[in-house]
Structures are given as C-alpha cells and as structure tokens.
Amino acid sequence: MRFRIASFNVENLVLPGVRYYDRYPETREQYDAKVSWIAETLTRAKADIVGVQEVWFEEALSDAVKRSAHFAAGANVAAPGASRADNLVGDAAKRPRLGLISRYPIKAVTAITAFPASVDLTVPLRTDAGINSVAIAVPVFQRPVLRATVDVNGLEITAYVTHLKSKGPMIGEGEDGNDPFAASLGQARATIVRAAEAAALRHVILADLKDSRKPVFVLGDLNDTPEAATTQILRGPAPRKNMDHDEKRALWDVVLYSSYRIALERSPSLHTHIHDGERDILDHVLVSEEFYGRNLARIGDVVRHDVINDHLRDSPDDICPQGASDHGVPIAEISLLQLAPYTNG
C-alpha cells in the first residue's frame, strides 16, 4: 500500500468580503480564482493527507476540497479555530489558522497554543561578572499547532501541522521599520520567536516519539531551510559516529527525518519559495523513524519526494496564475511494508 502526504501553504485563504491584516476584502471573483487554483493544485498533488497553512476559514478550505477532482469521493477536513464563530469579528478575520485534509478518517484533532511547561528558555548568559540568567518570555505559538490522529487503513498516525514565525522583522510600537537599527532588532526578535516555537514544538512532539512505535508526521511551513538551526531544533540531533549502540538507539527513537533529504537524489528541483530571486526550501515534510530506510524495524519507506513549484516566479513582476500561493507544495510518497506489524504499540 502507498499513500502520499503534503504540506501546502495556501497564502491567506479567506472568504469574500472579509478583511484580514487590515487589507481590502477579497471580491467574489478573487475568492473563486483562489479556491479554484487550490483545488487544481490538490488534484495535481494527489496527496491523501495534506497539512495546510494560512487557512482563515474552514468553509473556504472545504470549498476548495469539494472543487478538487482528487477528492471527488469526499475527504475529511479539520481546521480548529477557523469557524466564523471563532475567527470572525464583524467583517474582519482574527488570525490565520492551520488545517488538515485527509482521505482517511481523522479520529481526533486539537489546536495547541501554549508552550509545554518543560520549555524553559532562560539563557545562562556568561559575562565577566559570571553567569546571569536572562529570561526569554515567549509562552505561546503565534499560530496554534494542529495535532491530529489519522487512521490509515488501521495504522494510527499522529500528524502535526505547523507554521513557524516568519523571517519578517517584528517591529515594536513607535519603531520605524525602515530604520536599519530597528530592522536588525526586528529580525533578531523574529529569529528568537521562531527558535522558541521550534523548541516548544519539539517538546510537544517528543511525547509522541519517545519509546513509541506510533509513526509521526510533521507537515509545515517552518520558514527556514533544512540546514537552519530552527529546523534542526525541531528534527532533533542525529547520533554521532562514536556513540555506542544504546546511545544511538535512544536518539533514533526521537529524531525526525526530512523526506527532502531521503529522496534528494530523485528530485532535481525542490525549492518551495522564491524571495528576491533567491530559491529556498521553507516548507517541509518530516517523518519519524518508522519510515526511515536505514531502520531495520521500519514499517514503510519514503519512496518519492516531489514539489509543485511551477507557479513560483523569480521576479515579483512576472505573471503568475491568478489566486496562486507564494509557496510550493512538497509531497512525500510512502510505501508501507506488507509484513510490517502495525501494532501501534
């Protein structure tokens, strides 16, 4: 059996006539173009489980799913906090949410806002006077993380959908964002928040990874590259060559593997974002050891990694499809081993 998983930042999926970020509301024509493009992309991706970022309203996501030929037989859609009652005040939307589309049953879904109590970001800052403890008071995710349990033909999978803080500078009240001094501080703040969120999400996911045979996926716009420190925080450290087997086994149990890296040699064009002509990978599919090829006890393999990115343009002046997102869609195909014991034990 094979199935496909994907991460899809749809770039501000709102309803017509609704304001967001103090922008003019989308017209019905703009909305239809957006939803139709998302539906077409879902059909091209042919993914069975899709983590979606920048969903403002679940009914708009459901609309896109209904228009997709790939989901003609139906699909399950979840987007906690994205109902009109939760996310609309007057004609203005509150904040973007995360969503999940699945051809398989979604058995449970929750939104996680607060950092776990185990996340202590106090910095032991070393100075000539000694070590001073400096608190980094970031207590919540800017965009609540979605955690879901999906039943894939009897195999229970934990899927996380996430959207970490962007590299865009966080400018304080009264600061001039065009001032280079203020801009540098804003960029530092954004990096601190993204790193804090990566660490907090790592702590959340560890509860599912440690001493467990239940597979885990992370589908997300991490707003940084595979080599970035924040991405490495989320994935966890890999074993070192000089470790003994028990030490390596303990790390293998909790590390996450990038489907991009697993299938690197199979895919010639992998970027998911272009900014000022620079191509980056910001959108990721991470899998637990249950789908890592070097794990003799694995229950499946990542056999393919593709990216839909032909709508991205090197220059903002280039014409792109109406309603298109500014992110590519990474897709991983997983093949389950026929003799694998799907015990979820």
C-alpha atoms as one frame of an Amber mdcrd trajectory, in Angstrom:
protein
   0.000   0.000   0.000   1.167   3.517  -0.807  -0.132   6.894   0.289   1.025
  10.488  -0.150   1.402  13.316   2.361   1.964  17.000   1.650   2.368  20.442
   3.189   0.526  23.304   1.490   0.747  26.987   2.444  -2.219  28.348   0.501
  -1.379  32.014   1.285  -4.314  33.656   3.031  -7.408  31.640   2.224 -10.234
  33.942   3.332 -13.897  34.313   2.478 -15.103  37.023   0.086 -15.955  40.311
   1.754 -13.798  39.613   4.826 -10.915  41.910   5.812  -7.660  40.468   7.135
  -4.442  42.190   8.216  -6.261  45.493   7.574  -6.325  44.686   3.848  -9.198
  45.280   1.470 -11.537  42.277   1.406 -11.369  39.763  -1.415 -14.040  40.005
  -4.106 -16.111  37.003  -5.098 -14.080  36.747  -8.314 -10.763  36.773  -6.420
 -12.069  34.187  -3.987 -13.253  31.875  -6.764  -9.902  32.158  -8.551  -8.057
  31.368  -5.317 -10.195  28.380  -4.384 -10.120  27.007  -7.930  -6.320  27.234
  -8.038  -6.032  25.463  -4.680  -8.425  22.753  -5.895  -6.409  22.244  -9.083
  -3.162  22.043  -7.094  -4.662  19.477  -4.723  -5.643  17.421  -7.751  -2.114
  17.642  -9.137  -0.562  16.722  -5.789  -2.734  13.616  -5.394  -1.920  13.619
  -1.687  -4.026  11.610   0.740  -3.104  13.703   3.798  -2.417  17.442   3.420
  -1.333  19.858   6.156  -2.489  23.357   5.221  -1.202  26.722   6.441  -2.851
  30.184   6.323  -6.431  28.954   6.466  -8.629  31.713   7.810 -11.929  29.836
   7.423 -12.625  26.120   7.341 -15.573  26.542   4.987 -13.262  28.077   2.363
 -10.913  25.096   2.694 -13.861  22.715   2.396 -14.950  24.606  -0.716 -11.531
  24.027  -2.302 -11.637  20.336  -1.401 -15.095  19.932  -2.958 -13.835  21.501
  -6.193 -10.846  19.143  -6.392 -11.274  16.128  -8.667  -8.830  14.203  -6.472
 -11.302  14.354  -3.590 -14.392  13.650  -5.686 -15.239  10.737  -3.400 -15.044
  13.036  -0.388 -12.497  13.923   2.272 -12.296  14.844   5.924 -11.426  18.477
   6.681 -10.397  19.955  10.033  -9.287  23.485  10.878  -9.624  24.213  14.612
 -10.487  27.811  15.373 -11.374  28.610  11.753 -15.149  28.767  12.011 -16.967
  32.058  11.527 -17.914  31.990  15.202 -14.287  31.581  16.290 -12.419  33.692
  13.773 -14.689  36.497  12.557 -15.482  39.794  14.289 -17.780  41.930  12.204
 -16.258  41.845   8.716 -12.684  41.253   9.934 -10.887  37.950  10.455  -8.802
  37.486  13.618  -5.804  35.360  12.610  -4.731  32.607  10.190  -5.201  29.003
  11.309  -3.964  25.567  10.310  -5.930  22.855   8.560  -5.802  19.187   7.665
  -7.305  17.403   4.672  -7.449  13.614   4.777  -8.948  10.854   2.657  -8.656
   8.743   5.790 -10.677   9.155   9.000  -9.477  11.855  11.395 -10.037  10.284
  14.812  -9.047  13.313  16.909  -7.843  16.863  16.339  -6.652  19.576  18.718
  -5.050  23.013  18.499  -2.061  23.656  20.750  -1.401  27.265  21.720   0.585
  27.256  24.971   4.160  26.033  25.234   4.673  22.929  27.401   5.772  23.580
  30.978   9.093  21.864  30.164  10.119  24.704  27.849  12.471  26.908  29.863
  14.064  29.466  27.557  16.124  31.175  30.265  19.565  31.964  28.820  22.577
  31.388  31.097  24.468  34.410  29.763  28.192  34.308  30.528  29.841  37.641
  31.343  32.982  38.801  33.182  30.875  39.016  36.322  29.778  35.393  35.999
  26.646  33.767  34.626  23.473  35.805  34.584  20.111  34.144  33.930  18.183
  36.081  31.296  14.570  35.072  30.695  13.182  34.765  27.154   9.461  35.155
  27.778   7.845  33.561  24.701   4.999  31.450  26.131   2.780  30.634  23.121
   2.797  29.713  19.442   2.000  32.673  17.196  -0.084  30.237  15.128  -1.545
  27.385  17.208  -0.174  23.982  16.180  -2.625  21.386  14.845  -2.275  17.826
  16.152  -4.409  15.074  14.668  -4.728  11.304  14.812  -5.392   9.757  11.400
  -6.425   6.152  10.776  -4.668   4.950   7.601  -6.295   1.577   6.971  -5.816
   0.507  10.573  -2.452   2.212  11.049  -2.776   5.060  13.557  -0.603   8.041
  12.603  -0.041  11.256  14.529   0.096  14.238  12.178   1.284  17.704  13.167
   0.644  20.778  11.040   2.688  23.846  11.864   3.605  27.315  10.632   6.546
  28.810  12.489   7.246  32.537  12.756   8.458  34.063   9.509  11.746  35.897
   8.963   9.806  39.144   8.674  11.046  41.627  11.308   8.930  42.169  14.411
   8.819  45.957  14.718   7.775  47.393  18.055   5.291  50.196  18.592   6.911
  53.553  17.866   9.796  51.993  15.908  10.479  52.807  12.262  10.726  49.590
  10.280  12.761  51.386   7.602  15.429  52.327  10.114  18.300  49.788   9.808
  18.837  49.709  13.581  15.167  48.940  14.250  15.085  46.455  11.360  18.010
  44.476  12.772  16.307  44.275  16.160  13.075  43.204  14.461  14.842  40.405
  12.605  16.526  39.236  15.803  13.156  39.132  17.584  11.635  37.094  14.742
  14.517  34.602  14.930  14.159  34.304  18.702  10.414  33.631  18.401  10.894
  31.084  15.607  13.587  29.272  17.602  11.387  29.275  20.709   8.471  27.853
  18.723  10.705  25.152  17.204  11.899  24.119  20.673   8.355  24.135  22.083
   7.035  22.063  19.180   9.933  19.653  19.642   8.901  19.193  23.278   5.291
  18.580  22.243   6.262  16.011  19.621   8.709  14.195  21.906   5.751  12.956
  23.944   4.600  11.065  20.825   8.053   9.913  19.682   9.774   8.681  22.831
   9.514   4.937  23.499   6.760   4.576  20.923   6.191   2.696  17.685   3.459
   5.069  16.566   4.529   6.934  13.403   4.585  10.726  13.388   4.455  13.242
  10.527   5.202  16.954  10.692   3.775  18.943   7.781   4.765  22.552   7.941
   5.970  25.872   6.716   8.975  26.140   9.033  10.017  29.459   7.458  13.607
  28.276   7.285  15.815  25.933   5.278  16.684  22.303   6.070  20.111  23.365
   7.353  18.810  26.172   9.584  19.241  25.934  13.342  15.500  26.181  13.958
  14.796  23.269  11.591  17.489  21.215  13.334  15.929  22.032  16.718  12.636
  20.559  15.530  14.180  17.491  13.916  16.433  16.690  16.864  20.120  15.687
  16.937  21.272  12.675  14.921  23.544  10.065  16.529  27.297  10.647  16.326
  29.642   8.042  14.942  31.487   7.436  18.215  28.340   6.715  20.259  27.603
   3.187  21.459  24.534   1.405  20.107  22.273   2.138  23.090  23.031   5.853
  22.841  22.330   5.810  19.117  19.126   3.840  19.644  17.862   6.465  22.108
  18.365   9.245  19.542  16.975   7.249  16.619  13.811   6.811  18.674  13.104
  10.550  18.752  14.733  12.080  15.659  12.663  13.269  12.684  13.840  12.696
   9.118  13.329  15.053   6.189  11.651  13.435   3.179  13.524  16.006   1.085
  16.854  14.588   2.252  15.714  10.978   1.941  14.750  11.467  -1.703  17.242
  14.211  -2.624  18.816  12.313  -5.483  15.442  11.591  -7.067  14.230  15.193
  -7.334  16.090  17.820  -9.386  14.039  20.871  -8.388  12.982  21.084  -4.770
  12.575  24.747  -3.819   9.268  25.796  -2.255   9.710  29.573  -2.121  11.347
  32.384  -4.060  12.144  35.736  -2.451  14.039  38.441  -4.314  15.150  35.834
  -6.831  16.601  33.501  -4.177  15.218  29.964  -4.126  14.704  28.365  -0.713
  13.077  25.367   0.923  10.774  26.675   3.647   8.051  24.010   3.508   8.835
  20.591   4.911   7.618  17.029   5.342   9.262  15.293   8.319   8.734  11.643
   9.254   9.628   9.551  12.292  11.974   6.554  12.243   9.119   4.216  11.310
   9.580   5.424   7.705  13.371   5.785   7.600  15.065   3.388   5.181  18.045
   2.579   7.431  15.802   1.481  10.278  15.564  -2.318  10.115  12.355  -2.197
  12.171  10.657   0.355   9.886   7.069  -0.160   8.736   7.429   1.777   5.482
   9.705   3.782   3.206   9.669   7.253   1.704   9.939   6.270  -1.952   9.427
   9.651  -3.599   9.575  13.366  -2.866   8.142  15.880  -5.305   7.443  19.600
  -5.226   4.788  21.501  -7.149   6.513  24.844  -7.733   5.958  25.792 -11.363
   3.674  28.639 -10.243   6.532  30.389  -8.388   8.254  33.275 -10.171  11.816
  34.588  -9.877  10.608  38.179 -10.171   7.513  39.674  -8.492   6.820  41.405
 -11.809   6.405  38.079 -13.608   2.833  36.989 -14.244   1.690  34.042 -12.135
  -1.613  32.129 -12.120  -4.477  34.064 -10.563  -5.002  33.027  -6.960  -1.676
  31.167  -6.755   0.182  30.857  -3.462   3.700  32.163  -2.926   4.778  28.728
  -1.651   5.429  25.432  -3.371   3.874  22.145  -2.240   6.251  19.378  -1.073
   4.805  15.872  -1.378   6.214  12.634   0.034   5.043   9.213  -1.129   5.218
   6.440   1.447   5.135   2.719   0.771   4.051   0.520   3.672   5.868  -2.788
   4.044   3.479  -5.710   3.611   4.880  -7.720   6.505   5.210  -4.822   8.925
   3.433  -5.286  12.272   1.078  -2.284  12.501   0.537  -2.704  16.202   0.929
   0.950  17.205   2.456  -0.449  20.356
